Amino acid sequence: MASYEDRFPDNVPGMFFVDENCIDCDLCRQDAPDFFDHNEDEGHTYVSRQPQTEQEIAICEEAMENCPVEAIGKKE
């Protein structure tokens, strides 16, 4: 389970975040490219844009559920 305290500073403020468990597998960037981006220098993914609609939230939730190391979190 992702930890808000261990989130990357690259994440834009909002409900979704990526933490230090990220192994940069690229799955979330494939599933939800409008919301996740890659920090090439540090080798991890981060939330580049927060979802605004219910449909966008569902896309990010699916990416979160598919993350193999549970590095994507949702702050309620």
LOKOL-164588 format. One line per field, with one value per residue: residue number from 1; residue in three letters; y, z, x of N, C-alpha, C, O, CB in turn. Coordinates in Angstrom, 2 decimals. Atoms other than C-alpha are relative to their C-alpha. Glycine has a CB too. Layout:
<atoms>
pos = NUM, ... $
code = ALA, ... $
n_c2 = Y, ... $
n_c3 = Z, ... $
n_c1 = X, ... $
ca_c2 = Y, ... $
ca_c3 = Z, ... $
ca_c1 = X, ... $
c_c2 = Y, ... $
c_c3 = Z, ... $
c_c1 = X, ... $
o_c2 = Y, ... $
o_c3 = Z, ... $
o_c1 = X, ... $
cb_c2 = Y, ... $
cb_c3 = Z, ... $
cb_c1 = X, ... $
</atoms>
This chain:
<atoms>
pos = 1, 2, 3, 4, 5, 6, 7, 8, 9, 10, 11, 12, 13, 14, 15, 16, 17, 18, 19, 20, 21, 22, 23, 24, 25, 26, 27, 28, 29, 30, 31, 32, 33, 34, 35, 36, 37, 38, 39, 40, 41, 42, 43, 44, 45, 46, 47, 48, 49, 50, 51, 52, 53, 54, 55, 56, 57, 58, 59, 60, 61, 62, 63, 64, 65, 66, 67, 68, 69, 70, 71, 72, 73, 74, 75, 76 $
code = MET, ALA, SER, TYR, GLU, ASP, ARG, PHE, PRO, ASP, ASN, VAL, PRO, GLY, MET, PHE, PHE, VAL, ASP, GLU, ASN, CYS, ILE, ASP, CYS, ASP, LEU, CYS, ARG, GLN, ASP, ALA, PRO, ASP, PHE, PHE, ASP, HIS, ASN, GLU, ASP, GLU, GLY, HIS, THR, TYR, VAL, SER, ARG, GLN, PRO, GLN, THR, GLU, GLN, GLU, ILE, ALA, ILE, CYS, GLU, GLU, ALA, MET, GLU, ASN, CYS, PRO, VAL, GLU, ALA, ILE, GLY, LYS, LYS, GLU $
n_c2 = -1.17, -1.22, -0.86, -1.43, -0.60, 0.41, -0.38, -0.77, -1.42, -0.33, 0.13, -1.24, 0.11, 0.57, 1.25, 1.13, -0.21, 1.17, -0.06, 0.53, 1.41, 0.09, 0.68, -0.57, 1.07, -0.64, 0.46, -1.09, -0.95, 0.61, 0.03, -1.34, -0.92, -1.40, -0.31, 0.44, -0.32, 0.66, -0.79, 0.78, -0.16, 0.78, 1.34, 0.34, -0.62, -0.91, -0.51, -1.28, -0.73, 0.64, 0.18, -0.99, 0.56, 1.37, 0.90, -0.11, 0.63, 1.44, 0.38, -0.01, 1.10, 1.24, 0.03, 0.28, 1.41, 0.82, -0.21, 1.25, -0.21, -0.86, -1.28, -1.08, -0.15, -0.96, -0.68, -0.20 $
n_c3 = 0.00, 0.14, -1.17, 0.34, -0.55, 0.85, 1.39, 0.69, 0.07, 1.36, 0.10, -0.13, -1.15, 0.25, -0.67, 0.40, -0.12, 0.16, -1.06, 0.24, 0.38, 1.46, 0.69, 1.34, 0.93, 1.13, 0.17, -0.20, 1.10, 1.12, -0.33, -0.24, 0.40, -0.24, -1.42, -0.54, 0.84, -0.38, -0.38, 0.58, -0.80, -1.23, 0.33, -0.61, 0.53, -0.92, 0.49, 0.68, 0.05, -0.80, 0.71, -0.34, 0.16, -0.51, 0.96, -0.19, -1.28, 0.23, 0.73, -0.95, -0.95, 0.67, 0.02, -1.38, -0.26, 0.83, -0.35, -0.57, -1.30, -0.77, -0.19, 0.26, -1.09, 0.13, -1.27, -0.12 $
n_c1 = 0.83, -0.79, -0.06, 0.02, -1.22, -1.14, 0.29, -1.02, 0.34, 0.44, 1.44, 0.78, 0.89, 1.32, 0.33, -0.84, -1.45, -0.87, -1.00, -1.34, 0.03, 0.07, -1.11, -0.04, 0.35, 0.68, 1.37, 0.96, -0.14, 0.71, 1.43, 0.54, -1.09, 0.35, -0.11, -1.28, -1.16, -1.25, -1.17, -1.10, -1.22, 0.07, 0.51, 1.28, 1.21, 0.68, 1.28, -0.26, 1.27, 1.03, 1.27, 1.02, 1.36, 0.18, -0.63, -1.45, -0.30, 0.07, -1.21, -1.12, 0.22, -0.39, -1.47, -0.42, 0.26, -0.89, -1.40, -0.48, -0.66, 0.89, -0.67, 0.95, 0.93, 1.10, 0.25, 1.45 $
ca_c2 = 0.00, 3.40, 5.81, 9.50, 10.38, 8.58, 10.19, 11.70, 15.51, 15.46, 14.53, 17.40, 18.18, 16.25, 12.93, 10.55, 10.13, 7.75, 6.81, 5.47, 1.87, 2.66, 0.34, 2.37, -0.53, 1.83, 0.08, 3.13, 5.33, 2.87, 2.61, 6.31, 8.38, 11.62, 11.39, 9.74, 10.80, 9.63, 11.24, 10.01, 11.38, 9.56, 6.57, 6.71, 7.65, 10.46, 11.95, 14.75, 15.71, 14.99, 13.58, 15.96, 13.87, 10.60, 8.90, 10.21, 9.14, 5.65, 5.52, 6.45, 3.98, 1.23, 2.18, 2.12, -1.36, -2.65, -1.36, -4.48, -2.91, -0.80, 2.44, 4.47, 5.83, 7.80, 10.34, 10.35 $
ca_c3 = 0.00, -1.01, 1.71, 1.40, 3.57, 1.09, -2.06, -4.65, -4.66, -8.43, -7.84, -8.51, -5.47, -5.24, -4.33, -6.30, -5.75, -6.46, -3.65, -3.32, -3.96, -7.69, -9.83, -12.99, -14.75, -17.07, -16.57, -15.17, -17.92, -20.45, -18.66, -17.88, -19.91, -19.32, -15.57, -15.08, -16.35, -16.04, -14.18, -16.36, -14.11, -11.01, -12.73, -11.36, -12.29, -10.75, -11.05, -13.61, -13.66, -11.23, -12.55, -12.61, -13.66, -12.39, -15.57, -15.08, -11.43, -12.53, -14.96, -12.19, -9.78, -12.35, -12.75, -8.96, -8.76, -11.54, -9.98, -9.23, -6.20, -4.91, -5.40, -6.43, -3.64, -3.23, -0.46, 0.66 $
ca_c1 = 0.00, 1.37, 2.41, 1.53, 4.53, 6.85, 5.39, 7.71, 7.89, 7.23, 3.57, 1.18, -0.98, -4.23, -5.75, -3.47, 0.27, 3.16, 5.53, 9.07, 7.95, 7.75, 9.90, 9.27, 7.56, 5.62, 2.27, 0.45, 1.85, 0.42, -2.94, -3.34, -0.83, -2.75, -2.13, 1.26, 4.68, 8.27, 11.16, 14.01, 16.76, 15.53, 13.87, 10.35, 6.82, 4.79, 1.31, 1.57, -2.12, -4.91, -8.19, -11.15, -14.14, -15.58, -14.36, -10.83, -10.87, -11.91, -8.97, -6.53, -8.12, -7.65, -3.99, -3.66, -5.22, -2.94, 0.29, 2.37, 4.12, 1.21, 3.17, 0.12, -1.99, -5.18, -5.52, -9.15 $
c_c2 = 1.24, 0.87, 1.47, 0.70, -0.30, 0.35, 0.80, 1.47, 0.43, -0.04, 1.37, -0.18, -0.55, -1.36, -1.18, 0.37, -1.32, 0.12, -0.72, -1.49, -0.20, -0.66, 0.43, -1.03, 0.50, -0.39, 1.13, 1.04, -0.53, 0.05, 1.39, 1.07, 1.47, 0.42, -0.37, 0.33, -0.60, 1.02, -0.81, 0.07, -0.89, -1.38, -0.40, 0.75, 0.91, 0.44, 1.39, 0.86, -0.78, -0.13, 1.02, -0.56, -1.40, -1.01, 0.02, -0.63, -1.52, -0.51, -0.07, -1.10, -1.34, -0.12, -0.34, -1.48, -0.91, 0.12, -1.24, 0.14, 0.94, 1.35, 1.19, 0.03, 1.04, 0.57, 0.35, 1.26 $
c_c3 = 0.00, 1.25, -0.43, 0.49, -0.87, -1.47, -0.58, -0.05, -1.38, -0.16, 0.10, 1.18, -0.39, 0.64, -0.34, 0.12, -0.27, 1.07, -0.39, -0.33, -1.51, -0.58, -1.46, -1.08, -1.24, -0.15, 0.17, -1.11, -1.27, 0.23, 0.06, -0.36, 0.24, 1.44, 0.62, -0.98, 0.64, 0.35, -0.45, 0.85, 1.23, -0.21, 0.74, -0.70, 1.06, -0.62, -0.57, -0.11, 0.80, -0.81, 0.49, -0.05, 0.60, -0.92, 0.15, 1.31, -0.15, -0.75, 0.95, 1.05, -0.62, -0.07, 1.39, 0.32, -0.77, 0.37, 0.72, 1.37, 0.91, 0.33, -0.25, 1.15, -0.29, 1.38, 0.05, 0.77 $
c_c1 = 0.89, -0.11, 0.08, 1.27, 1.22, -0.22, 1.17, -0.42, -0.48, -1.52, -0.67, -0.96, -1.38, -0.15, 0.90, 1.47, 0.72, 1.07, 1.29, 0.04, 0.02, 1.25, 0.09, -0.31, -0.75, -1.46, -1.01, 0.09, -0.65, -1.50, -0.62, 1.04, -0.31, 0.26, 1.35, 1.12, 1.24, 1.07, 1.21, 1.26, 0.00, -0.62, -1.26, -1.13, -0.59, -1.32, 0.25, -1.25, -1.02, -1.29, -1.04, -1.41, -0.06, 0.68, 1.52, 0.44, -0.01, 1.24, 1.19, -0.15, 0.37, 1.52, 0.54, -0.18, 0.95, 1.47, 0.55, 0.66, -0.80, 0.64, -0.90, -0.99, -1.06, -0.27, -1.48, -0.30 $
o_c2 = 1.34, 0.92, 1.85, 1.61, 0.46, -0.17, 1.46, 1.76, 1.50, 0.63, 2.17, -1.30, -0.23, -1.76, -2.04, 1.53, -2.39, 1.20, -1.19, -2.01, -1.33, -0.28, -0.16, -1.09, -0.23, 0.14, 1.26, 1.64, 0.25, 0.34, 1.58, 1.81, 2.28, 1.61, 0.11, 0.23, -1.14, 1.97, -1.74, -0.92, -1.44, -2.21, -1.50, 1.68, 0.72, 0.29, 2.31, 2.07, -2.00, 0.74, 1.44, -0.09, -2.00, -1.98, -1.03, -1.28, -2.20, -1.59, -1.01, -1.68, -2.21, -1.20, -1.09, -2.09, -2.00, -0.67, -1.63, -0.84, 1.38, 1.84, 2.33, -0.99, 1.83, -0.16, 1.11, 1.60 $
o_c3 = 0.78, 1.90, -1.17, -0.17, -0.85, -2.33, 0.14, -0.20, -1.52, -1.04, 0.98, 1.44, -1.45, 1.47, 0.51, -0.07, -0.22, 1.29, -1.52, -0.65, -1.98, -0.24, -2.25, -2.10, -2.22, -1.04, -0.64, -1.47, -2.11, -0.70, -0.34, 0.52, 0.31, 1.75, 1.70, -2.20, 1.75, -0.39, 0.23, 0.96, 1.61, 0.71, 1.29, -1.47, 2.26, -1.83, 0.14, -0.29, 0.66, -1.62, 1.65, 0.67, 0.91, -0.44, 0.14, 1.37, 0.40, -0.44, 0.89, 1.47, 0.06, 0.15, 1.52, 0.92, -0.31, -0.11, 1.76, 2.09, 1.95, 1.46, 0.03, 1.52, -1.22, 2.31, -0.78, 0.98 $
o_c1 = 1.83, -1.15, 0.99, 1.77, 2.19, 0.48, 1.91, -1.61, -1.08, -2.07, -0.33, -1.41, -1.91, 0.66, 1.11, 1.85, 0.12, 1.62, 1.45, 1.11, 0.18, 2.37, 0.83, 0.36, -0.86, -2.14, -1.93, -0.92, -1.09, -2.27, -1.77, 1.48, 0.61, 0.24, 1.68, 0.95, 1.19, 1.29, 1.63, 1.99, 1.04, -0.60, -1.33, -0.90, -0.36, -1.53, 0.66, -1.16, -1.14, -1.61, -1.01, -2.30, 0.97, 1.27, 2.17, 1.49, 0.86, 1.74, 1.98, 0.85, 0.91, 2.06, 1.50, 0.71, 1.28, 2.29, 0.02, 0.79, -0.30, 0.54, -0.52, -1.57, -0.95, -0.62, -1.97, -1.47 $
cb_c2 = -0.01, 0.78, -0.37, 0.68, -0.52, -1.49, 0.81, -0.55, 0.83, -0.97, -0.94, 0.33, 1.36, -0.09, -0.36, -0.44, 0.55, -0.09, -0.60, 0.24, -0.66, 1.39, -1.52, 0.61, -1.03, -0.32, -1.11, 0.67, 0.31, -1.44, -0.69, 0.16, -0.20, 0.23, -0.70, -1.52, 1.55, -0.91, 0.32, 0.50, 1.45, 0.76, -1.00, 0.32, -1.06, 1.23, 0.04, -0.26, 0.22, 0.80, -1.44, 1.18, -0.04, -0.33, 0.38, 1.47, 0.44, -0.35, 1.01, 1.36, -0.03, -0.05, 1.36, 0.87, -0.33, 0.36, 1.26, -0.62, 0.56, -0.69, 0.08, -0.19, 0.36, -0.67, 1.30, -1.20 $
cb_c3 = 1.21, -1.24, 0.89, 0.60, 1.41, 0.14, -0.09, -1.43, 0.39, -0.99, 1.08, -1.33, 0.68, -1.47, -0.31, -1.43, 1.42, -1.46, 1.28, 1.19, 0.58, -0.61, 0.10, -0.26, 0.71, -1.26, 1.00, 1.36, -0.27, -0.21, 1.34, 1.47, -1.44, -0.34, 0.74, 0.31, -0.17, -1.14, 1.56, -1.39, 0.42, 1.03, 0.26, 1.51, -0.45, 0.34, 1.14, -1.38, -1.48, 1.30, 0.20, -0.92, -1.50, 0.14, -1.44, -0.04, 1.09, -0.79, -1.15, 0.69, 0.45, -1.41, -0.48, 1.00, -0.36, -1.43, 0.90, -0.94, -0.21, 1.29, -0.90, -1.37, 1.25, -0.61, 0.15, 0.68 $
cb_c1 = -0.95, -0.45, 1.20, -1.25, 0.24, 0.24, -1.32, 0.25, 1.19, 0.63, -0.54, -0.79, -0.16, -0.27, -1.39, -0.32, 0.37, 0.63, -0.56, 0.85, -1.23, -0.19, -0.17, 1.35, -0.84, 0.73, -0.30, 0.23, 1.48, 0.46, -0.20, -0.45, 0.31, -1.45, -1.08, -0.02, 0.16, 0.50, 0.04, 0.31, 0.16, -0.80, 1.05, 0.01, -1.03, 0.89, -1.09, 0.56, -0.48, -0.27, -0.53, 0.11, -0.41, -1.50, -0.40, 0.43, -1.01, -1.26, 0.29, 0.09, -1.46, -0.60, 0.56, -0.81, -1.44, -0.17, 0.16, 0.97, 1.40, -0.41, 1.19, -0.72, 0.72, -1.30, 0.89, -0.66 $
</atoms>
